[in-house]
Amino acid sequence: MRVAYDLRYATDHFPGIGTHAFALASELLARGHLGEITFLWNPRAHNTRFDLGPLRSAPGSRWLEIDVPAMSTSTAHRMGHVLTRLAPDLYLSPFWLRPEGMRVPCVLTLHDVIPLALHDGASVARRWAYGWAMLRAAGAAAVLTSSRFSRDEILRLTRIRADRLHVVPLGVLPAGERMRRPANAPDGPFALTVGANRAHKGLDTLAAVWREFDGAERLELVGAGANAPERFSLVDAAREVRGIRALGQVAPEELEWLYRNATLVLVPSRYEGFGLPLLEAATRGTPVIASDIPALRETGEGVARFVAATDASEWARAIRDLAGDALARDRMRAAGFARAAEYNYANCAERVEALVSQLLPLAPDAPP
């Protein structure tokens, strides 16, 4: 069995997808059930988060550097040529872009369909391009998604067939051994929210909460995640609202410190396909308040405290109550540890291996 694994997404540009790409690759290689794995890597990609050395040098690994960006107008076409020359038995990608002209089974990963479900500030041209990519993804031998909610949304909004769509929950990496206090971290207690400033992340709701607090609460709000300048961000809010601190994108060791030292983790998203920060917080024993939306309920039922996504007053009450209730936080901490233990990369890799073993005897993908 010769599997081509697209590792080009394990970069700084893809925070959550990059973590999944690297963690799944590492687990599959360590288990050794897929035979030889050829890892496809773009040496021009920017990666400061992952040590790729073990993947590159491990037995059963083959390393192929290709000068093809992970996302561009020519990526699908150029990747088709690469894979035609390589001729693997199967192509496995932690992303949704299907290479053109493939004649071997193709397994893609689609965590959500936000560009189709929400406009989220995307241009008409970008939404059209994504819709076209989804039409092409329907020709894959299999598409993996991380929750039952996402599966239902994909079936509702794309032409991907139900028999080709498989729910494979993500794993959550264990707490890191190394951590470092960010330079601008608060000295006192704080609530943490993690994620880029995309419209569906609900950062405006948290800004409204801290505007309501008006400095009366000892709890600061800390935001960690990339900030696109053309969108509302906590950087903007911090200029006019007391108690908000926006750190931008932080190093893994700094994020580890923030998760472990936060009083609460807040997940105010209006739409998600999975909700990884909820489980990352639970893994570290940090209590979570989250929006009451289907994907977060599916992931964190019995672990997080849920409130209406856009109700700033309800968020304010929940934050005040939980920040002041140490016994409740202790109960949530224990429940979080138990729930997070169910989401690991051994389980994720085992499901992927089972699917791959079913697909290899099948005929090649449908023509593009």
Phi and psi in degrees as a GROMACS rama.xvg file:
@    title "Ramachandran Plot"
@    xaxis  label "Phi"
@    yaxis  label "Psi"
@TYPE xy
-125.343  109.718  ARG-2
-105.227  132.875  VAL-3
-97.5071  119.174  ALA-4
-109.885  123.576  TYR-5
-84.5856  97.5158  ASP-6
-90.0081  2.49769  LEU-7
-65.5325  -8.44034  ARG-8
-94.5753  -2.14635  TYR-9
-85.205  65.4023  ALA-10
-133.897  174.736  THR-11
-67.9442  -24.5183  ASP-12
-70.0359  -23.7472  HIS-13
-117.968  84.1191  PHE-14
-57.2818  -64.5866  PRO-15
-72.5682  -46.0824  GLY-16
-62.2702  -38.2802  ILE-17
-63.0243  -42.5675  GLY-18
-61.4551  -44.9753  THR-19
-62.9505  -43.7391  HIS-20
-57.8635  -45.6275  ALA-21
-71.5825  -45.4495  PHE-22
-65.5417  -42.2434  ALA-23
-67.3194  -41.4166  LEU-24
-58.8527  -44.7338  ALA-25
-63.3692  -42.0605  SER-26
-69.5603  -43.4105  GLU-27
-60.9988  -41.9034  LEU-28
-67.1413  -41.7017  LEU-29
-64.5225  -35.8515  ALA-30
-74.1215  -33.7348  ARG-31
72.7894  16.8383  GLY-32
-85.0899  -12.8521  HIS-33
-97.809  7.42089  LEU-34
72.2742  -142.629  GLY-35
-75.2314  131.443  GLU-36
-114.745  123.053  ILE-37
-95.6217  116.489  THR-38
-91.5438  123.574  PHE-39
-93.0227  126.303  LEU-40
-139.184  140.024  TRP-41
-100.19  111.632  ASN-42
-64.8261  -14.7722  PRO-43
-82.3736  -9.93543  ARG-44
-68.9856  150.26  ALA-45
-96.6764  113.249  HIS-46
-133.267  114.99  ASN-47
-117.14  0.558845  THR-48
-101.469  -27.0059  ARG-49
-123.035  137.261  PHE-50
-85.9379  104.197  ASP-51
-85.0252  -7.31703  LEU-52
-54.1673  -49.188  GLY-53
-60.7488  -36.6093  PRO-54
-66.1638  -37.5337  LEU-55
-72.2133  -33.2248  ARG-56
-105.969  -4.84909  SER-57
-70.9709  149.38  ALA-58
-59.2773  141.653  PRO-59
87.1586  -1.48306  GLY-60
-107.916  139.408  SER-61
-125.176  136.566  ARG-62
-112.444  125.868  TRP-63
-128.553  115.058  LEU-64
-90.5941  129.043  GLU-65
-132.032  135.839  ILE-66
-88.495  64.3733  ASP-67
-129.156  119.181  VAL-68
-65.1582  155.358  PRO-69
-66.7938  -30.4314  ALA-70
-144.433  116.846  MET-71
-162.917  173.557  SER-72
-67.1527  -20.5583  THR-73
-104.248  -1.0258  SER-74
-59.2779  -49.3269  THR-75
-61.109  -41.9081  ALA-76
-66.2331  -47.7841  HIS-77
-67.785  -36.1248  ARG-78
-66.3368  -34.0753  MET-79
-58.2801  -42.3419  GLY-80
-65.2825  -41.8238  HIS-81
-59.8921  -45.8811  VAL-82
-74.1754  -28.8334  LEU-83
-63.5528  -42.7127  THR-84
-68.5725  -40.146  ARG-85
-71.4298  -36.4323  LEU-86
52.2975  58.4575  ALA-87
-76.1619  173.627  PRO-88
-80.8465  -24.9863  ASP-89
-159.637  144.352  LEU-90
-109.355  125.137  TYR-91
-120.51  122.822  LEU-92
-127.813  137.418  SER-93
-83.1766  15.2073  PRO-94
-132.536  178.348  PHE-95
-104.831  1.36603  TRP-96
-85.1249  115.579  LEU-97
-90.4049  123.84  ARG-98
-61.8941  150.804  PRO-99
-82.5121  148.896  GLU-100
70.2124  21.9436  GLY-101
-76.844  145.064  MET-102
-123.746  21.9736  ARG-103
-128.351  158.489  VAL-104
-56.6347  138.033  PRO-105
-122.033  125.799  CYS-106
-115.252  116.69  VAL-107
-106.469  168.732  LEU-108
-128.584  127.233  THR-109
-132.904  101.618  LEU-110
-76.9059  -30.3025  HIS-111
-159.819  172.559  ASP-112
-126.468  48.2125  VAL-113
-56.0579  -42.9018  ILE-114
-61.413  -23.9598  PRO-115
-91.8199  -34.8219  LEU-116
-78.8702  -33.9159  ALA-117
-133.141  151.716  LEU-118
-76.1817  -41.5073  HIS-119
51.7174  31.149  ASP-120
81.6108  -1.49976  GLY-121
-73.7452  145.019  ALA-122
-71.1914  163.589  SER-123
-59.8041  -42.1431  VAL-124
-63.0261  -39.4949  ALA-125
-68.9443  -39.6447  ARG-126
-66.2865  -37.6212  ARG-127
-63.162  -44.6189  TRP-128
-62.3902  -39.6769  ALA-129
-66.4848  -41.7351  TYR-130
-60.2725  -39.5285  GLY-131
-64.361  -42.0687  TRP-132
-61.9407  -34.9984  ALA-133
-68.6097  -36.1408  MET-134
-60.9972  -40.2231  LEU-135
-72.3414  -34.9134  ARG-136
-63.0778  -26.3302  ALA-137
-63.7678  -17.7383  ALA-138
-86.5081  -1.34651  GLY-139
-69.6534  152.669  ALA-140
-65.3673  -31.4029  ALA-141
-157.154  149.246  ALA-142
-127.292  127.665  VAL-143
-96.6945  140.61  LEU-144
-138.29  161.052  THR-145
-98.8945  -2.87105  SER-146
-151.888  160.629  SER-147
-65.9917  -35.4621  ARG-148
-61.005  -45.5228  PHE-149
-63.8015  -37.8469  SER-150
-58.7109  -45.7266  ARG-151
-63.3492  -39.7487  ASP-152
-67.3788  -39.7419  GLU-153
-64.263  -42.3045  ILE-154
-65.2234  -34.1733  LEU-155
-73.221  -34.4596  ARG-156
-112.815  -6.59598  LEU-157
-130.736  177.867  THR-158
-99.893  12.5217  ARG-159
-66.296  130.031  ILE-160
-76.0761  147.745  ARG-161
-60.3748  -36.3088  ALA-162
-74.6129  -9.81096  ASP-163
-105.463  3.41399  ARG-164
-111.149  124.508  LEU-165
-129.13  130.173  HIS-166
-84.1514  116.851  VAL-167
-128.898  96.4248  VAL-168
-58.3635  145.728  PRO-169
-67.1259  158.283  LEU-170
-90.8404  166.07  GLY-171
-122.138  126.999  VAL-172
-68.441  144.247  LEU-173
-63.6359  160.359  PRO-174
-55.8702  138.194  ALA-175
-71.5875  152.857  GLY-176
-78.8605  -27.1521  GLU-177
-105.803  140.684  ARG-178
-147.033  155.969  MET-179
-144.607  132.158  ARG-180
-69.7161  124.111  ARG-181
-61.7558  148.487  PRO-182
-59.0007  -36.3139  ALA-183
-101.836  17.1231  ASN-184
-66.1566  145.947  ALA-185
-69.8364  155.555  PRO-186
-81.6298  -28.0607  ASP-187
-100.533  -167.964  GLY-188
-66.0053  148.603  PRO-189
-149.952  154.756  PHE-190
-102.075  142.868  ALA-191
-116.086  137.268  LEU-192
-126.837  137.848  THR-193
-121.875  129.214  VAL-194
144.783  158.183  GLY-195
-69.2362  163.885  ALA-196
-87.7237  52.1298  ASN-197
-79.3873  151.816  ARG-198
-58.0936  -37.8684  ALA-199
-74.3201  -7.55536  HIS-200
-74.9949  -13.2507  LYS-201
74.7779  23.93  GLY-202
-65.8708  -26.9021  LEU-203
-64.485  -31.9255  ASP-204
-64.9555  -43.2721  THR-205
-66.4897  -36.7435  LEU-206
-61.03  -39.9543  ALA-207
-65.4953  -36.5285  ALA-208
-62.3762  -48.5359  VAL-209
-72.7502  -23.4402  TRP-210
-66.5461  -38.8957  ARG-211
-66.6166  -38.4886  GLU-212
-63.9901  -39.3999  PHE-213
52.8835  39.2605  ASP-214
81.6188  -1.21076  GLY-215
-76.3873  -21.7987  ALA-216
-91.8175  141.416  GLU-217
-74.2561  -15.1846  ARG-218
-81.9904  120.308  LEU-219
-86.7952  160.05  GLU-220
-106.144  124.866  LEU-221
-115.293  126.769  VAL-222
-106.904  131.728  GLY-223
-125.424  119.759  ALA-224
155.846  159.585  GLY-225
-63.5976  146.353  ALA-226
-122.042  107.849  ASN-227
-75.7476  130.003  ALA-228
-66.4677  -24.0045  PRO-229
-83.7187  -1.18375  GLU-230
-117.333  157.661  ARG-231
-58.2248  139.12  PHE-232
-145.072  167.43  SER-233
-68.9065  -18.6945  LEU-234
-61.7882  -44.8543  VAL-235
-62.8342  -46.6506  ASP-236
-63.0817  -36.5343  ALA-237
-63.8624  -21.3491  ALA-238
-72.377  -22.6741  ARG-239
-127.528  -7.56411  GLU-240
-120.757  127.966  VAL-241
-72.3838  144.541  ARG-242
88.6529  9.82317  GLY-243
-111.454  135.145  ILE-244
-134.736  116.335  ARG-245
-103.85  116.737  ALA-246
-93.0803  -12.878  LEU-247
72.4092  -162.453  GLY-248
-71.9412  132.067  GLN-249
-117.262  160.17  VAL-250
-70.6744  155.567  ALA-251
-53.4817  -39.7094  PRO-252
-66.226  -32.6006  GLU-253
-74.6881  -39.0995  GLU-254
-63.6808  -37.7117  LEU-255
-58.8828  -45.4143  GLU-256
-61.266  -43.3226  TRP-257
-64.3675  -46.1774  LEU-258
-59.5805  -42.6197  TYR-259
-74.9778  -26.2434  ARG-260
-103.861  -6.7656  ASN-261
-68.7361  144.437  ALA-262
-71.6032  -41.5868  THR-263
-141.078  153.588  LEU-264
-112.774  133.208  VAL-265
-113.362  130.509  LEU-266
-124.628  87.2127  VAL-267
-92.3658  22.3548  PRO-268
-60.3736  146.372  SER-269
-92.327  -15.5  ARG-270
-158.321  135.28  TYR-271
-149.016  157.491  GLU-272
-96.3616  -20.2703  GLY-273
-148.475  -62.3554  PHE-274
97.568  57.365  GLY-275
-62.0708  -40.7088  LEU-276
-56.735  -30.6437  PRO-277
-59.6888  -47.7168  LEU-278
-75.2501  -32.4254  LEU-279
-62.3398  -39.0755  GLU-280
-67.1513  -43.9781  ALA-281
-61.0431  -37.5102  ALA-282
-58.8394  -28.8938  THR-283
-101.435  5.99763  ARG-284
76.5695  21.3136  GLY-285
-97.7524  124.642  THR-286
-62.5104  150.336  PRO-287
-126.963  137.616  VAL-288
-113.017  129.902  ILE-289
-136.288  156.946  ALA-290
-64.2824  142.988  SER-291
-84.6919  77.5741  ASP-292
-125.371  158.352  ILE-293
-56.8585  -46.8222  PRO-294
-65.1751  -39.2857  ALA-295
-71.6681  -35.1054  LEU-296
-61.6886  -43.9042  ARG-297
-61.1159  -39.4689  GLU-298
-81.5855  -39.6377  THR-299
-117.63  16.229  GLY-300
-57.0599  129.106  GLU-301
84.3179  -1.99229  GLY-302
-117.357  -52.8888  VAL-303
-90.5271  161.656  ALA-304
-96.4251  126.044  ARG-305
-104.754  140.298  PHE-306
-137.17  160.695  VAL-307
-59.5174  134.725  ALA-308
-56.4625  -42.4051  ALA-309
-109.25  8.90116  THR-310
-90.8663  94.5982  ASP-311
-61.7206  -35.6298  ALA-312
-66.0476  -41.1213  SER-313
-65.7928  -39.5032  GLU-314
-60.6869  -44.566  TRP-315
-60.6238  -44.2329  ALA-316
-62.8378  -44.5614  ARG-317
-64.176  -39.8203  ALA-318
-66.5371  -46.373  ILE-319
-59.2448  -47.1423  ARG-320
-62.124  -49.4473  ASP-321
-73.4793  -36.2972  LEU-322
-62.926  -27.9485  ALA-323
-96.8202  5.79029  GLY-324
-122.485  88.6645  ASP-325
-64.3811  -35.7202  ALA-326
-65.4731  -41.6292  LEU-327
-63.7067  -39.5653  ALA-328
-65.2388  -37.4112  ARG-329
-63.7742  -41.5671  ASP-330
-64.2838  -41.4876  ARG-331
-66.6406  -33.9351  MET-332
-62.0289  -46.669  ARG-333
-64.7745  -42.5576  ALA-334
-64.6993  -36.7635  ALA-335
-64.6819  -43.3151  GLY-336
-57.7171  -45.28  PHE-337
-64.9434  -44.1282  ALA-338
-68.3857  -43.6741  ARG-339
-62.2994  -30.4541  ALA-340
-63.8283  -22.3068  ALA-341
-73.2131  -20.8923  GLU-342
-105.396  95.5225  TYR-343
-136.495  162.222  ASN-344
-79.0469  -14.0085  TYR-345
-65.5184  -45.8859  ALA-346
-64.9302  -42.9252  ASN-347
-60.641  -48.5599  CYS-348
-64.9489  -37.6345  ALA-349
-61.3407  -40.8111  GLU-350
-68.1067  -38.8103  ARG-351
-65.1111  -43.2735  VAL-352
-60.7037  -41.6098  GLU-353
-63.4932  -39.7939  ALA-354
-67.6262  -43.935  LEU-355
-59.7315  -41.9185  VAL-356
-63.9723  -29.6971  SER-357
-75.4587  -33.7684  GLN-358
-80.1039  -31.5748  LEU-359
-60.4712  -33.1491  LEU-360
-75.8825  -8.43451  PRO-361
-77.4514  165.709  LEU-362
-67.712  161.648  ALA-363
-61.8229  167.492  PRO-364
-57.565  159.324  ASP-365
-64.8993  148.123  ALA-366
-59.0216  151.972  PRO-367
